[in-house]
Structures are given as C-alpha cells and as structure tokens.
Amino acid sequence: MSYFRRFYFSHLGRAGRMAYNLYFILPTILIGVILGFLAPRDPRSALAAIIAYLALTLWASIVVNIKRLHDLHYSGWWLLVWWGVSAGIVLLQMPNSPILAKAVSLLLAVLLMTVPGTHGPNRFGEKP
C-alpha cells in the first residue's frame, strides 16, 4: 500500500506535525483559496464545488486527524469530544456562540498543527 493511501485512508498509525501540515493542512488551505476565487464568479457552482470537496474528503479528514491524535498519544475518539464541544457551544445559543465554537475549533486545530508528538513508540505505533 502506498504511503499516501495509508496516510489518507487508514486510521492506523501516527501522523507527525510535518506530515499533518504538509499533506493535510496546506492542500486544504490551497483548495479553499481556489474555491474562494471561484465564489465571486458563480456562487452556485462554488457552493457545489465546496460541497463536493467536503463530501470527497470527509473520510480522509477524519483519518488524518485521528492519526495526529495518535501521535499525541490520544485515542481517535477524542475527535468526537472536539466536535461535541463545538456543537454544544452552538446548541447553548449563548450570545456569539457560533464565533466561540469556531474559536474553540481553531484553537484545537492550531494545537494539532504545533504540539510535538510523543517521543519514541507509543500504543499507536512507531514515531513517524
């Protein structure tokens, strides 16, 4: 199995900061910028492209985030906690709750991008 197939489609193993940022975050930002340039020309086609992109990359996004959590020695189930906290903040319907939920998600995303993984092997595999 090639590295990219394992990286994007298998939840087993770990993903270090460099792989996470270069192979997941950077392409996501670049595609977002490209789709952003399409939006002013035809909002419907841009929305369709964004929905298609999200649908096609949903599994890979989940898998890569799980691997990054594995590198930090956390179970992939913590991803559900992350989503639950963000959704819970919105459901509380406090003033500015959507902004607060996005801030919490952004903080956790930045932590995944910057915090070094555990040194040496852990229960999820060897150091990437």
KEKE-3310 file (N, C-alpha, C; in steps of 0.2 Angstrom, whole numbers, plus 5000, padded with zeros to 4 digits):
npx = (5004:5003:5011:5003:4990:4989:4991:4980:4969:4969:4966:4975:4991:5002:5003:5015:5019:5024:5020:5006:5004:5010:5004:4991:4985:4990:4987:4973:4971:4975:4966:4954:4957:4957:4944:4938:4941:4933:4920:4915:4913:4903:4892:4884:4890:4902:4898:4893:4905:4912:4904:4905:4919:4920:4912:4920:4932:4929:4931:4945:4949:4944:4952:4965:4966:4963:4975:4984:4980:4983:4997:5000:4997:4984:4967:4958:4945:4944:4942:4928:4924:4930:4922:4909:4910:4911:4899:4890:4892:4887:4874:4870:4866:4871:4875:4885:4889:4891:4903:4912:4912:4919:4931:4935:4937:4947:4957:4960:4963:4975:4983:4984:4992:5004:5009:5021:5023:5023:5038:5047:5041:5023:5007:5000:5009:5025:5036:5033)
npy = (4994:5011:5026:5037:5032:5025:5035:5044:5035:5025:5022:5018:5020:5034:5052:5064:5081:5088:5080:5081:5095:5097:5088:5088:5100:5111:5108:5108:5122:5128:5123:5128:5142:5142:5138:5149:5159:5156:5158:5172:5173:5163:5160:5148:5137:5138:5134:5121:5115:5116:5109:5096:5094:5094:5082:5072:5072:5070:5057:5056:5067:5064:5053:5057:5067:5058:5051:5061:5064:5051:5052:5061:5053:5051:5044:5041:5044:5055:5065:5065:5071:5084:5089:5088:5097:5109:5109:5108:5121:5129:5124:5129:5141:5154:5172:5176:5163:5155:5161:5158:5144:5142:5148:5139:5127:5132:5134:5121:5115:5122:5118:5104:5106:5111:5106:5095:5077:5062:5056:5043:5026:5023:5017:5017:5015:5016:5031:5043)
npz = (5000:4996:5003:5003:5001:5013:5022:5020:5021:5030:5047:5056:5065:5066:5063:5061:5065:5054:5042:5044:5043:5030:5021:5023:5030:5022:5008:5010:5013:5001:4992:4997:4995:4981:4978:4984:4976:4965:4970:4968:4955:4951:4962:4964:4958:4965:4978:4975:4972:4984:4992:4986:4987:5001:5004:4997:5004:5017:5024:5023:5030:5043:5046:5045:5056:5066:5066:5069:5082:5088:5087:5097:5108:5111:5110:5095:5097:5104:5095:5093:5105:5103:5092:5098:5109:5101:5094:5105:5111:5101:5102:5114:5113:5117:5117:5103:5101:5089:5085:5096:5096:5084:5087:5097:5090:5081:5090:5094:5082:5079:5090:5086:5075:5080:5092:5098:5094:5104:5110:5103:5102:5104:5110:5098:5088:5080:5080:5069)
capx = (5000:5007:5011:4998:4984:4989:4990:4973:4963:4969:4966:4981:4997:5003:5005:5018:5017:5026:5016:5000:5004:5011:5000:4984:4983:4992:4982:4966:4971:4976:4960:4950:4959:4955:4937:4936:4942:4928:4914:4913:4910:4896:4891:4881:4895:4907:4895:4893:4912:4914:4900:4908:4925:4919:4910:4925:4937:4927:4934:4952:4950:4943:4958:4972:4965:4964:4982:4988:4979:4988:5004:5000:4995:4976:4963:4954:4938:4944:4939:4921:4924:4931:4915:4904:4911:4909:4892:4887:4893:4882:4867:4868:4863:4873:4877:4891:4891:4895:4910:4915:4913:4924:4937:4937:4939:4953:4962:4962:4967:4982:4987:4986:4997:5010:5011:5025:5020:5026:5045:5048:5034:5018:5002:4998:5014:5032:5036:5033)
capy = (5000:5017:5030:5042:5028:5023:5041:5047:5031:5020:5026:5015:5023:5041:5057:5069:5088:5089:5076:5084:5101:5097:5084:5089:5107:5115:5107:5111:5129:5130:5121:5133:5148:5141:5139:5156:5163:5154:5161:5178:5172:5160:5157:5141:5132:5137:5131:5114:5113:5116:5103:5090:5093:5091:5075:5068:5072:5069:5051:5057:5072:5061:5048:5061:5070:5053:5049:5066:5062:5045:5054:5065:5048:5051:5040:5045:5045:5062:5069:5066:5076:5090:5090:5088:5104:5114:5108:5110:5128:5132:5122:5133:5148:5160:5177:5175:5156:5152:5163:5155:5137:5142:5149:5133:5123:5135:5133:5114:5114:5125:5113:5099:5108:5114:5102:5089:5071:5058:5053:5035:5022:5023:5012:5018:5013:5019:5038:5044)
capz = (5000:4995:5008:5003:5003:5020:5026:5019:5021:5035:5053:5060:5064:5068:5059:5064:5063:5047:5038:5045:5040:5023:5017:5025:5031:5016:5002:5012:5013:4994:4989:5000:4991:4974:4978:4986:4969:4961:4973:4966:4948:4951:4969:4965:4956:4970:4983:4973:4972:4991:4995:4983:4990:5008:5003:4995:5008:5024:5027:5024:5036:5050:5047:5047:5062:5071:5066:5073:5089:5090:5088:5103:5112:5112:5106:5090:5100:5106:5089:5094:5110:5099:5088:5103:5112:5097:5093:5112:5112:5097:5104:5120:5110:5120:5113:5100:5102:5083:5085:5101:5094:5079:5091:5101:5084:5078:5095:5094:5076:5080:5094:5082:5070:5083:5098:5096:5097:5109:5108:5103:5101:5109:5109:5092:5083:5080:5079:5061)
cpx = (5004:5006:5005:4991:4984:4988:4983:4967:4963:4970:4972:4987:4997:5005:5008:5016:5019:5022:5009:4999:5005:5006:4992:4982:4984:4988:4975:4966:4971:4969:4954:4951:4956:4947:4934:4936:4936:4921:4911:4910:4903:4895:4888:4886:4900:4904:4894:4900:4914:4910:4903:4915:4925:4917:4916:4931:4935:4931:4942:4953:4949:4950:4964:4971:4966:4971:4986:4986:4983:4995:5005:4998:4988:4973:4960:4947:4938:4941:4932:4920:4925:4925:4910:4904:4909:4902:4888:4887:4887:4875:4865:4865:4864:4874:4884:4893:4894:4902:4914:4917:4919:4931:4940:4940:4946:4959:4965:4965:4974:4986:4989:4992:5004:5013:5015:5022:5025:5033:5045:5041:5029:5013:4999:5003:5021:5031:5037:5039)
cpy = (5006:5021:5034:5038:5027:5029:5044:5042:5026:5024:5023:5019:5030:5045:5062:5076:5090:5086:5079:5090:5101:5094:5085:5096:5111:5114:5109:5118:5131:5128:5126:5140:5148:5142:5145:5161:5162:5157:5167:5178:5169:5156:5150:5136:5132:5133:5123:5111:5112:5110:5096:5089:5091:5084:5070:5067:5071:5063:5053:5062:5069:5057:5052:5064:5064:5051:5054:5065:5056:5048:5058:5060:5049:5047:5044:5047:5053:5067:5070:5071:5083:5093:5092:5095:5109:5114:5110:5118:5132:5130:5126:5139:5154:5165:5175:5167:5153:5154:5159:5147:5137:5144:5143:5128:5125:5133:5126:5112:5117:5121:5107:5100:5110:5109:5096:5083:5068:5056:5046:5032:5023:5018:5012:5016:5017:5027:5039:5047)
cpz = (5000:5002:5009:5004:5010:5024:5026:5021:5027:5042:5058:5059:5067:5062:5062:5062:5056:5042:5038:5042:5032:5018:5018:5026:5025:5010:5004:5011:5005:4991:4991:4996:4984:4974:4980:4980:4965:4963:4970:4959:4947:4958:4969:4963:4961:4976:4981:4974:4979:4994:4992:4986:4997:5008:5002:5000:5016:5027:5028:5030:5042:5051:5049:5054:5068:5072:5070:5080:5092:5091:5095:5109:5115:5107:5100:5092:5102:5101:5090:5100:5107:5096:5093:5107:5108:5095:5100:5113:5107:5099:5111:5119:5114:5115:5110:5100:5095:5083:5090:5099:5088:5082:5094:5095:5082:5083:5095:5088:5076:5084:5090:5077:5073:5088:5095:5098:5102:5106:5108:5101:5106:5107:5102:5086:5084:5078:5071:5059)
residu = (MET:SER:TYR:PHE:ARG:ARG:PHE:TYR:PHE:SER:HIS:LEU:GLY:ARG:ALA:GLY:ARG:MET:ALA:TYR:ASN:LEU:TYR:PHE:ILE:LEU:PRO:THR:ILE:LEU:ILE:GLY:VAL:ILE:LEU:GLY:PHE:LEU:ALA:PRO:ARG:ASP:PRO:ARG:SER:ALA:LEU:ALA:ALA:ILE:ILE:ALA:TYR:LEU:ALA:LEU:THR:LEU:TRP:ALA:SER:ILE:VAL:VAL:ASN:ILE:LYS:ARG:LEU:HIS:ASP:LEU:HIS:TYR:SER:GLY:TRP:TRP:LEU:LEU:VAL:TRP:TRP:GLY:VAL:SER:ALA:GLY:ILE:VAL:LEU:LEU:GLN:MET:PRO:ASN:SER:PRO:ILE:LEU:ALA:LYS:ALA:VAL:SER:LEU:LEU:LEU:ALA:VAL:LEU:LEU:MET:THR:VAL:PRO:GLY:THR:HIS:GLY:PRO:ASN:ARG:PHE:GLY:GLU:LYS:PRO)
# end
